[in-house]
């Protein structure tokens, strides 16, 4: 089996955020970091060169592939922030709840397991906090901490 390309690193999250460009994305990244810390109660770690992750879990896919990954996180990309909220993608009940929450979020787009937000001013931060909390609870239920 191939090893995961994106792994946890020792780069300090604060150092990474301090170098995010442009400045508006850096300020959004600070807000997102505070929000994820508040909801998850976790100290973040860097995953690869640009993903800030909170918590972690291990599982084995049906294919036999072992996975070590963050429970939740984000990457402050130049074009759009990528939020990794996997719980709503791997649980049917959470997916239904997610649709309702997304309808109240504001301007966003979605990928296979990511939520994309151009800038935080485009969304309701209370709704985003609710979404992160629901996703975190789902991941805790599906992949209980060891």
N, CA, C and O atoms as a GROMACS GRO file, in nm:
protein
  584
    1UNK      N    1   0.083  -0.119   0.000
    1UNK     CA    2   0.000   0.000   0.000
    1UNK      C    3   0.087   0.125   0.000
    1UNK      O    4   0.192   0.129   0.065
    2UNK      N    5   0.043   0.225  -0.073
    2UNK     CA    6   0.115   0.352  -0.077
    2UNK      C    7   0.093   0.427   0.054
    2UNK      O    8  -0.015   0.422   0.113
    3UNK      N    9   0.197   0.496   0.097
    3UNK     CA   10   0.187   0.576   0.218
    3UNK      C   11   0.120   0.709   0.186
    3UNK      O   12   0.131   0.759   0.074
    4UNK      N   13   0.052   0.766   0.285
    4UNK     CA   14  -0.011   0.896   0.266
    4UNK      C   15   0.095   1.002   0.240
    4UNK      O   16   0.200   1.003   0.304
    5UNK      N   17   0.067   1.090   0.145
    5UNK     CA   18   0.162   1.196   0.113
    5UNK      C   19   0.156   1.309   0.215
    5UNK      O   20   0.259   1.370   0.244
    6UNK      N   21   0.038   1.336   0.269
    6UNK     CA   22   0.022   1.445   0.365
    6UNK      C   23   0.030   1.388   0.505
    6UNK      O   24  -0.056   1.311   0.548
    7UNK      N   25   0.134   1.428   0.576
    7UNK     CA   26   0.158   1.379   0.712
    7UNK      C   27   0.173   1.496   0.807
    7UNK      O   28   0.200   1.609   0.767
    8UNK      N   29   0.156   1.467   0.934
    8UNK     CA   30   0.174   1.566   1.038
    8UNK      C   31   0.320   1.611   1.041
    8UNK      O   32   0.411   1.529   1.026
    9UNK      N   33   0.342   1.741   1.061
    9UNK     CA   34   0.478   1.795   1.067
    9UNK      C   35   0.500   1.866   1.201
    9UNK      O   36   0.408   1.879   1.281
   10UNK      N   37   0.623   1.910   1.223
   10UNK     CA   38   0.658   1.982   1.346
   10UNK      C   39   0.658   2.133   1.328
   10UNK      O   40   0.697   2.205   1.420
   11UNK      N   41   0.617   2.183   1.213
   11UNK     CA   42   0.615   2.327   1.189
   11UNK      C   43   0.512   2.390   1.284
   11UNK      O   44   0.398   2.343   1.290
   12UNK      N   45   0.550   2.494   1.357
   12UNK     CA   46   0.454   2.559   1.447
   12UNK      C   47   0.341   2.626   1.368
   12UNK      O   48   0.366   2.697   1.271
   13UNK      N   49   0.217   2.602   1.410
   13UNK     CA   50   0.101   2.658   1.342
   13UNK      C   51   0.108   2.811   1.340
   13UNK      O   52   0.079   2.873   1.238
   14UNK      N   53   0.148   2.870   1.451
   14UNK     CA   54   0.156   3.017   1.457
   14UNK      C   55   0.254   3.071   1.353
   14UNK      O   56   0.229   3.176   1.293
   15UNK      N   57   0.364   3.001   1.333
   15UNK     CA   58   0.463   3.041   1.233
   15UNK      C   59   0.403   3.034   1.092
   15UNK      O   60   0.422   3.125   1.011
   16UNK      N   61   0.330   2.927   1.064
   16UNK     CA   62   0.266   2.913   0.934
   16UNK      C   63   0.166   3.026   0.911
   16UNK      O   64   0.168   3.092   0.807
   17UNK      N   65   0.078   3.049   1.010
   17UNK     CA   66  -0.024   3.153   0.994
   17UNK      C   67   0.039   3.290   0.975
   17UNK      O   68  -0.011   3.371   0.896
   18UNK      N   69   0.146   3.318   1.046
   18UNK     CA   70   0.214   3.449   1.035
   18UNK      C   71   0.265   3.475   0.894
   18UNK      O   72   0.289   3.590   0.858
   19UNK      N   73   0.282   3.370   0.814
   19UNK     CA   74   0.336   3.386   0.679
   19UNK      C   75   0.230   3.370   0.569
   19UNK      O   76   0.263   3.372   0.451
   20UNK      N   77   0.103   3.355   0.608
   20UNK     CA   78  -0.004   3.342   0.508
   20UNK      C   79  -0.019   3.474   0.433
   20UNK      O   80  -0.021   3.581   0.493
   21UNK      N   81  -0.029   3.465   0.303
   21UNK     CA   82  -0.052   3.581   0.217
   21UNK      C   83  -0.175   3.557   0.132
   21UNK      O   84  -0.203   3.442   0.097
   22UNK      N   85  -0.249   3.659   0.100
   22UNK     CA   86  -0.237   3.798   0.142
   22UNK      C   87  -0.279   3.818   0.288
   22UNK      O   88  -0.326   3.726   0.354
   23UNK      N   89  -0.261   3.941   0.336
   23UNK     CA   90  -0.288   3.973   0.476
   23UNK      C   91  -0.432   3.941   0.516
   23UNK      O   92  -0.456   3.898   0.629
   24UNK      N   93  -0.527   3.962   0.428
   24UNK     CA   94  -0.668   3.934   0.460
   24UNK      C   95  -0.688   3.785   0.488
   24UNK      O   96  -0.764   3.749   0.578
   25UNK      N   97  -0.622   3.700   0.412
   25UNK     CA   98  -0.632   3.555   0.437
   25UNK      C   99  -0.565   3.519   0.570
   25UNK      O  100  -0.612   3.431   0.642
   26UNK      N  101  -0.457   3.589   0.602
   26UNK     CA  102  -0.387   3.566   0.729
   26UNK      C  103  -0.480   3.600   0.846
   26UNK      O  104  -0.488   3.525   0.943
   27UNK      N  105  -0.550   3.714   0.837
   27UNK     CA  106  -0.642   3.753   0.943
   27UNK      C  107  -0.757   3.654   0.955
   27UNK      O  108  -0.798   3.619   1.066
   28UNK      N  109  -0.811   3.609   0.842
   28UNK     CA  110  -0.915   3.506   0.844
   28UNK      C  111  -0.862   3.378   0.908
   28UNK      O  112  -0.933   3.312   0.984
   29UNK      N  113  -0.738   3.342   0.876
   29UNK     CA  114  -0.678   3.220   0.931
   29UNK      C  115  -0.670   3.228   1.084
   29UNK      O  116  -0.691   3.128   1.152
   30UNK      N  117  -0.640   3.345   1.136
   30UNK     CA  118  -0.635   3.362   1.282
   30UNK      C  119  -0.773   3.339   1.343
   30UNK      O  120  -0.785   3.276   1.448
   31UNK      N  121  -0.876   3.391   1.278
   31UNK     CA  122  -1.013   3.374   1.326
   31UNK      C  123  -1.053   3.227   1.319
   31UNK      O  124  -1.111   3.173   1.414
   32UNK      N  125  -1.023   3.162   1.206
   32UNK     CA  126  -1.055   3.020   1.192
   32UNK      C  127  -0.982   2.936   1.296
   32UNK      O  128  -1.042   2.845   1.354
   33UNK      N  129  -0.855   2.964   1.319
   33UNK     CA  130  -0.779   2.889   1.418
   33UNK      C  131  -0.844   2.903   1.556
   33UNK      O  132  -0.860   2.804   1.626
   34UNK      N  133  -0.880   3.024   1.593
   34UNK     CA  134  -0.944   3.045   1.724
   34UNK      C  135  -1.077   2.970   1.732
   34UNK      O  136  -1.110   2.913   1.836
   35UNK      N  137  -1.153   2.971   1.623
   35UNK     CA  138  -1.282   2.903   1.619
   35UNK      C  139  -1.266   2.752   1.632
   35UNK      O  140  -1.336   2.688   1.711
   36UNK      N  141  -1.173   2.694   1.556
   36UNK     CA  142  -1.150   2.550   1.564
   36UNK      C  143  -1.098   2.510   1.702
   36UNK      O  144  -1.138   2.407   1.756
   37UNK      N  145  -1.009   2.590   1.760
   37UNK     CA  146  -0.958   2.560   1.895
   37UNK      C  147  -1.072   2.561   1.997
   37UNK      O  148  -1.082   2.473   2.083
   38UNK      N  149  -1.159   2.663   1.986
   38UNK     CA  150  -1.272   2.676   2.078
   38UNK      C  151  -1.364   2.555   2.068
   38UNK      O  152  -1.402   2.497   2.170
   39UNK      N  153  -1.400   2.517   1.948
   39UNK     CA  154  -1.494   2.407   1.928
   39UNK      C  155  -1.434   2.272   1.964
   39UNK      O  156  -1.498   2.192   2.031
   40UNK      N  157  -1.311   2.248   1.920
   40UNK     CA  158  -1.252   2.115   1.936
   40UNK      C  159  -1.180   2.096   2.068
   40UNK      O  160  -1.167   1.983   2.116
   41UNK      N  161  -1.132   2.205   2.128
   41UNK     CA  162  -1.052   2.194   2.249
   41UNK      C  163  -0.913   2.137   2.222
   41UNK      O  164  -0.842   2.100   2.315
   42UNK      N  165  -0.875   2.132   2.094
   42UNK     CA  166  -0.747   2.072   2.054
   42UNK      C  167  -0.644   2.178   2.016
   42UNK      O  168  -0.679   2.284   1.963
   43UNK      N  169  -0.519   2.148   2.043
   43UNK     CA  170  -0.408   2.228   1.991
   43UNK      C  171  -0.383   2.182   1.848
   43UNK      O  172  -0.374   2.062   1.823
   44UNK      N  173  -0.373   2.275   1.754
   44UNK     CA  174  -0.356   2.234   1.615
   44UNK      C  175  -0.216   2.186   1.583
   44UNK      O  176  -0.118   2.218   1.652
   45UNK      N  177  -0.209   2.108   1.477
   45UNK     CA  178  -0.082   2.059   1.421
   45UNK      C  179  -0.086   2.086   1.272
   45UNK      O  180  -0.193   2.089   1.211
   46UNK      N  181   0.030   2.105   1.213
   46UNK     CA  182   0.039   2.120   1.068
   46UNK      C  183   0.039   1.982   1.005
   46UNK      O  184   0.103   1.889   1.054
   47UNK      N  185  -0.036   1.969   0.895
   47UNK     CA  186  -0.039   1.848   0.814
   47UNK      C  187   0.010   1.890   0.676
   47UNK      O  188  -0.056   1.968   0.606
   48UNK      N  189   0.125   1.837   0.638
   48UNK     CA  190   0.184   1.881   0.513
   48UNK      C  191   0.223   2.028   0.526
   48UNK      O  192   0.231   2.080   0.638
   49UNK      N  193   0.247   2.094   0.414
   49UNK     CA  194   0.295   2.232   0.421
   49UNK      C  195   0.189   2.338   0.446
   49UNK      O  196   0.222   2.452   0.477
   50UNK      N  197   0.057   2.302   0.433
   50UNK     CA  198  -0.041   2.411   0.438
   50UNK      C  199  -0.176   2.378   0.502
   50UNK      O  200  -0.269   2.457   0.490
   51UNK      N  201  -0.188   2.264   0.570
   51UNK     CA  202  -0.315   2.229   0.633
   51UNK      C  203  -0.298   2.232   0.785
   51UNK      O  204  -0.206   2.173   0.840
   52UNK      N  205  -0.390   2.302   0.851
   52UNK     CA  206  -0.391   2.310   0.997
   52UNK      C  207  -0.497   2.212   1.046
   52UNK      O  208  -0.615   2.228   1.014
   53UNK      N  209  -0.456   2.112   1.122
   53UNK     CA  210  -0.547   2.007   1.166
   53UNK      C  211  -0.567   2.006   1.316
   53UNK      O  212  -0.478   2.042   1.393
   54UNK      N  213  -0.686   1.962   1.356
   54UNK     CA  214  -0.724   1.954   1.497
   54UNK      C  215  -0.765   1.811   1.527
   54UNK      O  216  -0.854   1.755   1.462
   55UNK      N  217  -0.699   1.752   1.625
   55UNK     CA  218  -0.724   1.613   1.657
   55UNK      C  219  -0.674   1.522   1.546
   55UNK      O  220  -0.627   1.569   1.442
   56UNK      N  221  -0.685   1.393   1.569
   56UNK     CA  222  -0.644   1.296   1.467
   56UNK      C  223  -0.714   1.164   1.495
   56UNK      O  224  -0.767   1.141   1.604
   57UNK      N  225  -0.714   1.080   1.397
   57UNK     CA  226  -0.774   0.948   1.411
   57UNK      C  227  -0.705   0.853   1.316
   57UNK      O  228  -0.637   0.893   1.222
   58UNK      N  229  -0.724   0.724   1.343
   58UNK     CA  230  -0.672   0.620   1.256
   58UNK      C  231  -0.785   0.524   1.223
   58UNK      O  232  -0.869   0.495   1.307
   59UNK      N  233  -0.786   0.477   1.100
   59UNK     CA  234  -0.885   0.380   1.058
   59UNK      C  235  -0.826   0.299   0.942
   59UNK      O  236  -0.722   0.333   0.887
   60UNK      N  237  -0.895   0.195   0.907
   60UNK     CA  238  -0.857   0.116   0.791
   60UNK      C  239  -0.976   0.113   0.697
   60UNK      O  240  -1.085   0.071   0.735
   61UNK      N  241  -0.955   0.158   0.575
   61UNK     CA  242  -1.061   0.158   0.474
   61UNK      C  243  -1.093   0.014   0.433
   61UNK      O  244  -1.015  -0.078   0.459
   62UNK      N  245  -1.208  -0.003   0.369
   62UNK     CA  246  -1.250  -0.136   0.320
   62UNK      C  247  -1.145  -0.193   0.225
   62UNK      O  248  -1.133  -0.315   0.212
   63UNK      N  249  -1.070  -0.106   0.159
   63UNK     CA  250  -0.966  -0.150   0.065
   63UNK      C  251  -0.845  -0.210   0.137
   63UNK      O  252  -0.759  -0.272   0.075
   64UNK      N  253  -0.840  -0.190   0.270
   64UNK     CA  254  -0.726  -0.238   0.347
   64UNK      C  255  -0.624  -0.128   0.375
   64UNK      O  256  -0.528  -0.150   0.448
   65UNK      N  257  -0.646  -0.011   0.319
   65UNK     CA  258  -0.552   0.101   0.338
   65UNK      C  259  -0.568   0.161   0.477
   65UNK      O  260  -0.678   0.197   0.517
   66UNK      N  261  -0.456   0.170   0.552
   66UNK     CA  262  -0.455   0.233   0.683
   66UNK      C  263  -0.444   0.384   0.666
   66UNK      O  264  -0.367   0.433   0.583
   67UNK      N  265  -0.523   0.456   0.745
   67UNK     CA  266  -0.527   0.602   0.734
   67UNK      C  267  -0.501   0.665   0.871
   67UNK      O  268  -0.561   0.624   0.970
   68UNK      N  269  -0.413   0.763   0.875
   68UNK     CA  270  -0.388   0.846   0.992
   68UNK      C  271  -0.412   0.989   0.944
   68UNK      O  272  -0.340   1.038   0.858
   69UNK      N  273  -0.515   1.055   1.000
   69UNK     CA  274  -0.554   1.185   0.945
   69UNK      C  275  -0.611   1.272   1.056
   69UNK      O  276  -0.641   1.223   1.164
   70UNK      N  277  -0.624   1.399   1.029
   70UNK     CA  278  -0.683   1.493   1.125
   70UNK      C  279  -0.834   1.473   1.132
   70UNK      O  280  -0.897   1.430   1.034
   71UNK      N  281  -0.891   1.503   1.245
   71UNK     CA  282  -1.037   1.494   1.260
   71UNK      C  283  -1.106   1.611   1.190
   71UNK      O  284  -1.216   1.596   1.136
   72UNK      N  285  -1.043   1.726   1.191
   72UNK     CA  286  -1.100   1.846   1.131
   72UNK      C  287  -0.987   1.944   1.106
   72UNK      O  288  -0.879   1.930   1.163
   73UNK      N  289  -1.011   2.042   1.020
   73UNK     CA  290  -0.906   2.140   0.996
   73UNK      C  291  -0.939   2.232   0.881
   73UNK      O  292  -1.049   2.232   0.827
   74UNK      N  293  -0.837   2.311   0.845
   74UNK     CA  294  -0.854   2.405   0.734
   74UNK      C  295  -0.720   2.440   0.673
   74UNK      O  296  -0.614   2.419   0.732
   75UNK      N  297  -0.728   2.496   0.554
   75UNK     CA  298  -0.609   2.546   0.486
   75UNK      C  299  -0.643   2.684   0.429
   75UNK      O  300  -0.735   2.696   0.348
   76UNK      N  301  -0.569   2.788   0.470
   76UNK     CA  302  -0.597   2.922   0.420
   76UNK      C  303  -0.531   2.943   0.283
   76UNK      O  304  -0.422   2.998   0.273
   77UNK      N  305  -0.598   2.898   0.180
   77UNK     CA  306  -0.544   2.909   0.044
   77UNK      C  307  -0.570   3.048  -0.013
   77UNK      O  308  -0.662   3.116   0.032
   78UNK      N  309  -0.490   3.089  -0.111
   78UNK     CA  310  -0.505   3.223  -0.168
   78UNK      C  311  -0.643   3.247  -0.227
   78UNK      O  312  -0.703   3.352  -0.205
   79UNK      N  313  -0.693   3.150  -0.302
   79UNK     CA  314  -0.823   3.170  -0.366
   79UNK      C  315  -0.937   3.156  -0.266
   79UNK      O  316  -1.022   3.245  -0.255
   80UNK      N  317  -0.940   3.045  -0.195
   80UNK     CA  318  -1.048   3.017  -0.100
   80UNK      C  319  -0.992   2.938   0.017
   80UNK      O  320  -0.897   2.861   0.003
   81UNK      N  321  -1.054   2.958   0.134
   81UNK     CA  322  -1.020   2.873   0.248
   81UNK      C  323  -1.082   2.736   0.224
   81UNK      O  324  -1.198   2.726   0.184
   82UNK      N  325  -1.005   2.632   0.247
   82UNK     CA  326  -1.055   2.495   0.239
   82UNK      C  327  -1.075   2.445   0.381
   82UNK      O  328  -0.980   2.438   0.458
   83UNK      N  329  -1.198   2.410   0.415
   83UNK     CA  330  -1.228   2.356   0.547
   83UNK      C  331  -1.254   2.207   0.534
   83UNK      O  332  -1.338   2.164   0.455
   84UNK      N  333  -1.182   2.129   0.613
   84UNK     CA  334  -1.192   1.984   0.609
   84UNK      C  335  -1.287   1.940   0.720
   84UNK      O  336  -1.247   1.926   0.836
   85UNK      N  337  -1.412   1.918   0.683
   85UNK     CA  338  -1.517   1.880   0.777
   85UNK      C  339  -1.574   1.747   0.729
   85UNK      O  340  -1.684   1.742   0.672
   86UNK      N  341  -1.501   1.641   0.753
   86UNK     CA  342  -1.532   1.510   0.695
   86UNK      C  343  -1.655   1.441   0.753
   86UNK      O  344  -1.714   1.357   0.686
   87UNK      N  345  -1.695   1.474   0.875
   87UNK     CA  346  -1.806   1.404   0.939
   87UNK      C  347  -1.933   1.403   0.857
   87UNK      O  348  -2.003   1.302   0.852
   88UNK      N  349  -1.964   1.514   0.794
   88UNK     CA  350  -2.086   1.524   0.714
   88UNK      C  351  -2.079   1.448   0.584
   88UNK      O  352  -2.180   1.432   0.516
   89UNK      N  353  -1.961   1.400   0.549
   89UNK     CA  354  -1.945   1.325   0.424
   89UNK      C  355  -1.940   1.175   0.449
   89UNK      O  356  -1.955   1.096   0.355
   90UNK      N  357  -1.919   1.133   0.575
   90UNK     CA  358  -1.905   0.990   0.600
   90UNK      C  359  -2.014   0.936   0.691
   90UNK      O  360  -2.000   0.827   0.747
   91UNK      N  361  -2.122   1.012   0.706
   91UNK     CA  362  -2.231   0.967   0.791
   91UNK      C  363  -2.362   1.022   0.734
   91UNK      O  364  -2.375   1.143   0.715
   92UNK      N  365  -2.458   0.935   0.707
   92UNK     CA  366  -2.582   0.974   0.641
   92UNK      C  367  -2.664   1.074   0.723
   92UNK      O  368  -2.714   1.172   0.668
   93UNK      N  369  -2.676   1.051   0.853
   93UNK     CA  370  -2.752   1.142   0.938
   93UNK      C  371  -2.685   1.279   0.942
   93UNK      O  372  -2.751   1.382   0.930
   94UNK      N  373  -2.554   1.280   0.958
   94UNK     CA  374  -2.480   1.407   0.961
   94UNK      C  375  -2.493   1.480   0.828
   94UNK      O  376  -2.498   1.603   0.826
   95UNK      N  377  -2.499   1.408   0.718
   95UNK     CA  378  -2.513   1.470   0.586
   95UNK      C  379  -2.646   1.544   0.575
   95UNK      O  380  -2.652   1.652   0.517
   96UNK      N  381  -2.753   1.486   0.630
   96UNK     CA  382  -2.884   1.552   0.626
   96UNK      C  383  -2.882   1.680   0.710
   96UNK      O  384  -2.933   1.783   0.666
   97UNK      N  385  -2.824   1.672   0.829
   97UNK     CA  386  -2.814   1.791   0.914
   97UNK      C  387  -2.726   1.898   0.849
   97UNK      O  388  -2.755   2.017   0.859
   98UNK      N  389  -2.620   1.855   0.783
   98UNK     CA  390  -2.527   1.945   0.717
   98UNK      C  391  -2.598   2.029   0.612
   98UNK      O  392  -2.572   2.149   0.600
   99UNK      N  393  -2.686   1.967   0.535
   99UNK     CA  394  -2.757   2.040   0.428
   99UNK      C  395  -2.837   2.156   0.486
   99UNK      O  396  -2.839   2.265   0.429
  100UNK      N  397  -2.902   2.133   0.600
  100UNK     CA  398  -2.980   2.240   0.663
  100UNK      C  399  -2.888   2.351   0.711
  100UNK      O  400  -2.919   2.469   0.691
  101UNK      N  401  -2.779   2.317   0.773
  101UNK     CA  402  -2.685   2.418   0.823
  101UNK      C  403  -2.625   2.496   0.707
  101UNK      O  404  -2.612   2.618   0.715
  102UNK      N  405  -2.588   2.427   0.600
  102UNK     CA  406  -2.530   2.495   0.483
  102UNK      C  407  -2.625   2.598   0.425
  102UNK      O  408  -2.582   2.700   0.372
  103UNK      N  409  -2.755   2.571   0.433
  103UNK     CA  410  -2.853   2.665   0.378
  103UNK      C  411  -2.852   2.798   0.452
  103UNK      O  412  -2.900   2.899   0.400
  104UNK      N  413  -2.798   2.799   0.574
  104UNK     CA  414  -2.792   2.921   0.655
  104UNK      C  415  -2.652   2.983   0.660
  104UNK      O  416  -2.634   3.090   0.718
  105UNK      N  417  -2.553   2.916   0.602
  105UNK     CA  418  -2.413   2.958   0.617
  105UNK      C  419  -2.378   3.087   0.546
  105UNK      O  420  -2.312   3.173   0.604
  106UNK      N  421  -2.421   3.102   0.423
  106UNK     CA  422  -2.379   3.215   0.341
  106UNK      C  423  -2.305   3.162   0.220
  106UNK      O  424  -2.316   3.045   0.186
  107UNK      N  425  -2.231   3.249   0.154
  107UNK     CA  426  -2.164   3.215   0.029
  107UNK      C  427  -2.053   3.112   0.052
  107UNK      O  428  -1.960   3.135   0.129
  108UNK      N  429  -2.065   2.999  -0.018
  108UNK     CA  430  -1.967   2.891  -0.006
  108UNK      C  431  -1.981   2.798  -0.127
  108UNK      O  432  -2.074   2.812  -0.206
  109UNK      N  433  -1.888   2.706  -0.139
  109UNK     CA  434  -1.900   2.597  -0.236
  109UNK      C  435  -1.848   2.472  -0.167
  109UNK      O  436  -1.786   2.478  -0.061
  110UNK      N  437  -1.874   2.356  -0.231
  110UNK     CA  438  -1.834   2.230  -0.170
  110UNK      C  439  -1.755   2.144  -0.268
  110UNK      O  440  -1.773   2.152  -0.390
  111UNK      N  441  -1.667   2.063  -0.212
  111UNK     CA  442  -1.596   1.961  -0.287
  111UNK      C  443  -1.630   1.826  -0.228
  111UNK      O  444  -1.728   1.814  -0.154
  112UNK      N  445  -1.552   1.727  -0.261
  112UNK     CA  446  -1.582   1.590  -0.214
  112UNK      C  447  -1.582   1.581  -0.061
  112UNK      O  448  -1.672   1.520  -0.003
  113UNK      N  449  -1.485   1.640   0.004
  113UNK     CA  450  -1.483   1.640   0.150
  113UNK      C  451  -1.439   1.775   0.207
  113UNK      O  452  -1.387   1.782   0.318
  114UNK      N  453  -1.460   1.880   0.129
  114UNK     CA  454  -1.418   2.014   0.171
  114UNK      C  455  -1.531   2.113   0.154
  114UNK      O  456  -1.618   2.100   0.068
  115UNK      N  457  -1.527   2.213   0.240
  115UNK     CA  458  -1.613   2.329   0.229
  115UNK      C  459  -1.521   2.444   0.190
  115UNK      O  460  -1.417   2.464   0.252
  116UNK      N  461  -1.558   2.518   0.088
  116UNK     CA  462  -1.474   2.629   0.040
  116UNK      C  463  -1.542   2.762   0.071
  116UNK      O  464  -1.659   2.782   0.040
  117UNK      N  465  -1.466   2.852   0.132
  117UNK     CA  466  -1.515   2.986   0.164
  117UNK      C  467  -1.411   3.084   0.114
  117UNK      O  468  -1.293   3.074   0.146
  118UNK      N  469  -1.456   3.181   0.034
  118UNK     CA  470  -1.363   3.280  -0.019
  118UNK      C  471  -1.307   3.366   0.093
  118UNK      O  472  -1.185   3.379   0.108
  119UNK      N  473  -1.397   3.425   0.172
  119UNK     CA  474  -1.354   3.506   0.286
  119UNK      C  475  -1.459   3.494   0.395
  119UNK      O  476  -1.577   3.472   0.366
  120UNK      N  477  -1.416   3.507   0.519
  120UNK     CA  478  -1.508   3.486   0.631
  120UNK      C  479  -1.621   3.588   0.634
  120UNK      O  480  -1.727   3.560   0.689
  121UNK      N  481  -1.600   3.704   0.575
  121UNK     CA  482  -1.706   3.805   0.569
  121UNK      C  483  -1.826   3.756   0.488
  121UNK      O  484  -1.934   3.812   0.499
  122UNK      N  485  -1.807   3.652   0.408
  122UNK     CA  486  -1.915   3.597   0.324
  122UNK      C  487  -2.008   3.503   0.399
  122UNK      O  488  -2.114   3.466   0.347
  123UNK      N  489  -1.971   3.463   0.522
  123UNK     CA  490  -2.049   3.363   0.593
  123UNK      C  491  -2.087   3.410   0.734
  123UNK      O  492  -2.029   3.505   0.787
  124UNK      N  493  -2.184   3.343   0.791
  124UNK     CA  494  -2.226   3.368   0.928
  124UNK      C  495  -2.136   3.284   1.019
  124UNK      O  496  -2.144   3.161   1.016
  125UNK      N  497  -2.053   3.348   1.099
  125UNK     CA  498  -1.957   3.275   1.183
  125UNK      C  499  -2.024   3.188   1.289
  125UNK      O  500  -1.969   3.085   1.327
  126UNK      N  501  -2.141   3.228   1.337
  126UNK     CA  502  -2.212   3.144   1.434
  126UNK      C  503  -2.259   3.014   1.368
  126UNK      O  504  -2.254   2.908   1.429
  127UNK      N  505  -2.303   3.023   1.244
  127UNK     CA  506  -2.345   2.903   1.171
  127UNK      C  507  -2.223   2.816   1.141
  127UNK      O  508  -2.230   2.694   1.151
  128UNK      N  509  -2.112   2.880   1.104
  128UNK     CA  510  -1.990   2.803   1.079
  128UNK      C  511  -1.945   2.731   1.206
  128UNK      O  512  -1.904   2.615   1.201
  129UNK      N  513  -1.954   2.798   1.320
  129UNK     CA  514  -1.918   2.733   1.447
  129UNK      C  515  -2.009   2.613   1.473
  129UNK      O  516  -1.963   2.508   1.516
  130UNK      N  517  -2.139   2.629   1.447
  130UNK     CA  518  -2.234   2.519   1.462
  130UNK      C  519  -2.195   2.402   1.372
  130UNK      O  520  -2.200   2.286   1.414
  131UNK      N  521  -2.157   2.433   1.250
  131UNK     CA  522  -2.120   2.329   1.154
  131UNK      C  523  -1.994   2.254   1.200
  131UNK      O  524  -1.989   2.131   1.193
  132UNK      N  525  -1.895   2.327   1.245
  132UNK     CA  526  -1.771   2.265   1.293
  132UNK      C  527  -1.802   2.176   1.414
  132UNK      O  528  -1.750   2.064   1.425
  133UNK      N  529  -1.888   2.224   1.505
  133UNK     CA  530  -1.922   2.147   1.625
  133UNK      C  531  -1.996   2.019   1.588
  133UNK      O  532  -1.966   1.913   1.644
  134UNK      N  533  -2.092   2.026   1.497
  134UNK     CA  534  -2.166   1.906   1.456
  134UNK      C  535  -2.071   1.806   1.389
  134UNK      O  536  -2.079   1.686   1.413
  135UNK      N  537  -1.984   1.857   1.304
  135UNK     CA  538  -1.888   1.770   1.236
  135UNK      C  539  -1.795   1.704   1.337
  135UNK      O  540  -1.768   1.584   1.327
  136UNK      N  541  -1.746   1.780   1.432
  136UNK     CA  542  -1.656   1.727   1.534
  136UNK      C  543  -1.724   1.616   1.612
  136UNK      O  544  -1.665   1.511   1.637
  137UNK      N  545  -1.850   1.639   1.651
  137UNK     CA  546  -1.926   1.538   1.726
  137UNK      C  547  -1.943   1.410   1.643
  137UNK      O  548  -1.935   1.300   1.696
  138UNK      N  549  -1.967   1.426   1.515
  138UNK     CA  550  -1.982   1.310   1.426
  138UNK      C  551  -1.852   1.232   1.419
  138UNK      O  552  -1.852   1.109   1.430
  139UNK      N  553  -1.741   1.301   1.401
  139UNK     CA  554  -1.612   1.233   1.394
  139UNK      C  555  -1.579   1.163   1.526
  139UNK      O  556  -1.521   1.054   1.525
  140UNK      N  557  -1.615   1.223   1.638
  140UNK     CA  558  -1.591   1.161   1.768
  140UNK      C  559  -1.674   1.034   1.783
  140UNK      O  560  -1.629   0.935   1.841
  141UNK      N  561  -1.797   1.038   1.730
  141UNK     CA  562  -1.885   0.922   1.738
  141UNK      C  563  -1.837   0.809   1.647
  141UNK      O  564  -1.832   0.693   1.688
  142UNK      N  565  -1.803   0.844   1.523
  142UNK     CA  566  -1.762   0.742   1.426
  142UNK      C  567  -1.625   0.683   1.458
  142UNK      O  568  -1.602   0.563   1.447
  143UNK      N  569  -1.533   0.772   1.499
  143UNK     CA  570  -1.396   0.732   1.531
  143UNK      C  571  -1.366   0.774   1.674
  143UNK      O  572  -1.299   0.875   1.694
  144UNK      N  573  -1.415   0.700   1.774
  144UNK     CA  574  -1.395   0.738   1.914
  144UNK      C  575  -1.246   0.755   1.946
  144UNK      O  576  -1.162   0.677   1.900
  145UNK      N  577  -1.215   0.859   2.026
  145UNK     CA  578  -1.075   0.878   2.065
  145UNK      C  579  -1.024   0.756   2.143
  145UNK      O  580  -1.098   0.692   2.217
  146UNK      N  581  -0.897   0.728   2.123
  146UNK     CA  582  -0.837   0.612   2.192
  146UNK      C  583  -0.792   0.650   2.331
  146UNK      O  584  -0.738   0.566   2.403
   0.00000   0.00000   0.00000
